[in-house]
Amino acid sequence: MEWANVISNPQLQNLPFKIELNKWGKILMSPASNNHGRLQYEVGSHIDRQKGSGKIIMECSIQTSDGVKVADVAWASDAFIAQYGYSTPYIKAPEICVEITSPSNSAGEIEEKVQLYLAKGALEVWVVNEKGQTAYYTHEGQVISSAEVLG
């Protein structure tokens, strides 16, 4: 299945979970909780306040070497938006990609997503757990804090 088929399929609209595709076009689904949605909003709002420009994108689809992955939150600079607009899925990752973990996520799955987003050009990938604790990753590996967003 192609991503355009997923987003245009009426049976896949308004589902209570996130949909992604693996590299063979198979649909992967992850259930989302209300806490997950709250964390998406809080993280996106925090980045937006700190950056002051660019765009926050919730449920940002990115074409990776392992299919279309959907970052829970992404921040794209004005330059990124000028170049890529709101094409779906993005062929390059926005500068900041955020994954909010769910009980259904394995550590290996999250590690793989971090690497996939970085390989597609993200400068930072944030992994936020259910308690709101954040781990930051760059091309150098895990770092103590974000260089893109203060505090």
C-alpha positions as a Markdown table, in Angstrom:
| # | Residue | x | y | z |
|---|---|---|---|---|
| 1 | Met | 0.0 | 0.0 | 0.0 |
| 2 | Glu | 1.2 | 3.5 | -0.7 |
| 3 | Trp | 0.8 | 6.4 | 1.8 |
| 4 | Ala | -1.6 | 8.3 | -0.5 |
| 5 | Asn | -3.9 | 5.3 | -0.3 |
| 6 | Val | -3.7 | 5.3 | 3.5 |
| 7 | Ile | -4.6 | 9.0 | 3.9 |
| 8 | Ser | -7.4 | 8.9 | 1.2 |
| 9 | Asn | -9.0 | 5.6 | 2.5 |
| 10 | Pro | -12.3 | 6.6 | 4.3 |
| 11 | Gln | -12.1 | 3.4 | 6.4 |
| 12 | Leu | -8.8 | 4.5 | 7.9 |
| 13 | Gln | -10.1 | 8.0 | 8.9 |
| 14 | Asn | -10.7 | 9.0 | 12.5 |
| 15 | Leu | -9.2 | 5.9 | 14.0 |
| 16 | Pro | -8.1 | 6.1 | 17.6 |
| 17 | Phe | -4.5 | 5.1 | 16.8 |
| 18 | Lys | -1.6 | 6.2 | 14.7 |
| 19 | Ile | -1.0 | 4.4 | 11.4 |
| 20 | Glu | 2.4 | 3.9 | 9.7 |
| 21 | Leu | 3.6 | 1.8 | 6.8 |
| 22 | Asn | 6.6 | -0.6 | 6.9 |
| 23 | Lys | 8.9 | -0.9 | 3.9 |
| 24 | Trp | 6.7 | -3.5 | 2.3 |
| 25 | Gly | 3.6 | -1.2 | 2.5 |
| 26 | Lys | 2.0 | -3.1 | 5.4 |
| 27 | Ile | -0.1 | -1.0 | 7.8 |
| 28 | Leu | 1.2 | -0.7 | 11.3 |
| 29 | Met | -1.1 | 0.6 | 14.0 |
| 30 | Ser | -0.4 | 2.0 | 17.5 |
| 31 | Pro | -3.1 | 2.8 | 20.0 |
| 32 | Ala | -3.0 | 6.4 | 21.4 |
| 33 | Ser | -4.1 | 7.4 | 24.9 |
| 34 | Asn | -5.4 | 10.7 | 26.1 |
| 35 | Asn | -2.1 | 11.2 | 27.9 |
| 36 | His | -0.3 | 10.6 | 24.6 |
| 37 | Gly | -2.4 | 13.4 | 23.1 |
| 38 | Arg | -1.7 | 15.7 | 26.0 |
| 39 | Leu | 2.0 | 15.2 | 25.7 |
| 40 | Gln | 1.9 | 15.8 | 22.0 |
| 41 | Tyr | 0.3 | 19.2 | 22.7 |
| 42 | Glu | 2.6 | 20.1 | 25.5 |
| 43 | Val | 5.8 | 19.2 | 23.7 |
| 44 | Gly | 4.6 | 21.0 | 20.5 |
| 45 | Ser | 3.7 | 24.1 | 22.4 |
| 46 | His | 7.0 | 24.1 | 24.2 |
| 47 | Ile | 9.0 | 23.9 | 21.0 |
| 48 | Asp | 6.7 | 26.5 | 19.3 |
| 49 | Arg | 7.2 | 29.0 | 22.2 |
| 50 | Gln | 11.0 | 28.5 | 22.2 |
| 51 | Lys | 11.6 | 28.6 | 18.5 |
| 52 | Gly | 9.2 | 31.5 | 17.7 |
| 53 | Ser | 9.2 | 30.7 | 14.0 |
| 54 | Gly | 8.8 | 27.7 | 11.8 |
| 55 | Lys | 5.8 | 25.3 | 12.1 |
| 56 | Ile | 4.8 | 22.6 | 14.5 |
| 57 | Ile | 3.4 | 19.5 | 12.7 |
| 58 | Met | 1.5 | 16.9 | 14.7 |
| 59 | Glu | 1.5 | 13.4 | 13.2 |
| 60 | Cys | 4.2 | 14.3 | 10.7 |
| 61 | Ser | 4.6 | 11.6 | 8.0 |
| 62 | Ile | 8.1 | 10.9 | 6.7 |
| 63 | Gln | 9.2 | 8.5 | 4.0 |
| 64 | Thr | 12.1 | 6.5 | 5.5 |
| 65 | Ser | 14.1 | 3.5 | 4.3 |
| 66 | Asp | 11.6 | 1.4 | 6.4 |
| 67 | Gly | 8.4 | 2.8 | 5.0 |
| 68 | Val | 6.4 | 5.8 | 6.1 |
| 69 | Lys | 6.9 | 6.7 | 9.8 |
| 70 | Val | 4.9 | 9.2 | 11.6 |
| 71 | Ala | 6.6 | 11.5 | 14.2 |
| 72 | Asp | 4.1 | 12.4 | 16.9 |
| 73 | Val | 5.4 | 16.0 | 16.8 |
| 74 | Ala | 7.8 | 17.7 | 14.4 |
| 75 | Trp | 9.2 | 21.2 | 14.1 |
| 76 | Ala | 10.0 | 22.4 | 10.6 |
| 77 | Ser | 11.9 | 25.7 | 10.0 |
| 78 | Asp | 10.5 | 28.3 | 7.7 |
| 79 | Ala | 13.3 | 27.3 | 5.2 |
| 80 | Phe | 12.1 | 23.7 | 5.4 |
| 81 | Ile | 8.5 | 24.7 | 4.8 |
| 82 | Ala | 9.6 | 26.9 | 1.9 |
| 83 | Gln | 11.3 | 24.0 | 0.3 |
| 84 | Tyr | 8.9 | 21.1 | 1.0 |
| 85 | Gly | 5.6 | 22.8 | 1.9 |
| 86 | Tyr | 3.2 | 20.3 | 3.3 |
| 87 | Ser | 3.9 | 17.5 | 0.9 |
| 88 | Thr | 2.8 | 14.1 | 2.3 |
| 89 | Pro | 4.8 | 12.2 | 3.3 |
| 90 | Tyr | 7.9 | 14.3 | 3.5 |
| 91 | Ile | 10.9 | 12.9 | 1.7 |
| 92 | Lys | 13.2 | 14.6 | 4.2 |
| 93 | Ala | 12.7 | 14.8 | 8.0 |
| 94 | Pro | 12.0 | 18.2 | 9.6 |
| 95 | Glu | 14.7 | 19.5 | 11.9 |
| 96 | Ile | 13.1 | 18.2 | 15.1 |
| 97 | Cys | 11.2 | 14.9 | 15.3 |
| 98 | Val | 9.5 | 13.8 | 18.5 |
| 99 | Glu | 8.3 | 10.3 | 19.4 |
| 100 | Ile | 6.1 | 9.9 | 22.4 |
| 101 | Thr | 6.3 | 6.3 | 23.7 |
| 102 | Ser | 3.4 | 4.1 | 24.4 |
| 103 | Pro | 3.3 | 0.8 | 26.3 |
| 104 | Ser | 3.0 | -1.0 | 22.9 |
| 105 | Asn | 6.4 | 0.4 | 21.8 |
| 106 | Ser | 9.5 | -1.7 | 22.2 |
| 107 | Ala | 12.9 | -0.1 | 23.0 |
| 108 | Gly | 14.2 | -1.5 | 19.7 |
| 109 | Glu | 11.3 | 0.0 | 17.7 |
| 110 | Ile | 12.0 | 3.5 | 19.2 |
| 111 | Glu | 15.7 | 3.2 | 18.7 |
| 112 | Glu | 15.1 | 2.3 | 15.0 |
| 113 | Lys | 12.8 | 5.3 | 14.6 |
| 114 | Val | 15.4 | 7.6 | 16.1 |
| 115 | Gln | 17.9 | 6.3 | 13.5 |
| 116 | Leu | 15.5 | 6.5 | 10.6 |
| 117 | Tyr | 14.6 | 10.2 | 11.3 |
| 118 | Leu | 18.3 | 11.1 | 11.7 |
| 119 | Ala | 19.1 | 9.3 | 8.5 |
| 120 | Lys | 16.4 | 11.4 | 6.7 |
| 121 | Gly | 17.9 | 14.6 | 7.9 |
| 122 | Ala | 16.5 | 15.4 | 11.4 |
| 123 | Leu | 18.9 | 17.4 | 13.5 |
| 124 | Glu | 17.4 | 16.1 | 16.7 |
| 125 | Val | 15.0 | 13.4 | 17.7 |
| 126 | Trp | 13.3 | 13.6 | 21.1 |
| 127 | Val | 11.9 | 10.6 | 22.8 |
| 128 | Val | 9.3 | 11.4 | 25.5 |
| 129 | Asn | 8.1 | 8.8 | 27.9 |
| 130 | Glu | 4.6 | 8.6 | 29.4 |
| 131 | Lys | 5.8 | 10.6 | 32.4 |
| 132 | Gly | 7.0 | 13.5 | 30.1 |
| 133 | Gln | 10.7 | 12.7 | 30.6 |
| 134 | Thr | 12.7 | 13.4 | 27.4 |
| 135 | Ala | 15.8 | 11.9 | 25.9 |
| 136 | Tyr | 17.5 | 13.8 | 23.1 |
| 137 | Tyr | 19.4 | 12.3 | 20.2 |
| 138 | Thr | 21.6 | 13.8 | 17.5 |
| 139 | His | 23.9 | 12.3 | 14.9 |
| 140 | Glu | 26.5 | 12.0 | 17.7 |
| 141 | Gly | 24.1 | 9.8 | 19.7 |
| 142 | Gln | 22.2 | 10.6 | 22.9 |
| 143 | Val | 22.9 | 14.1 | 24.3 |
| 144 | Ile | 22.0 | 15.7 | 27.7 |
| 145 | Ser | 19.8 | 18.4 | 26.3 |
| 146 | Ser | 18.5 | 19.9 | 23.1 |
| 147 | Ala | 20.8 | 22.3 | 21.2 |
| 148 | Glu | 17.8 | 23.4 | 19.1 |
| 149 | Val | 15.4 | 24.3 | 22.0 |
| 150 | Leu | 16.4 | 25.7 | 25.4 |
| 151 | Gly | 14.8 | 24.5 | 28.6 |
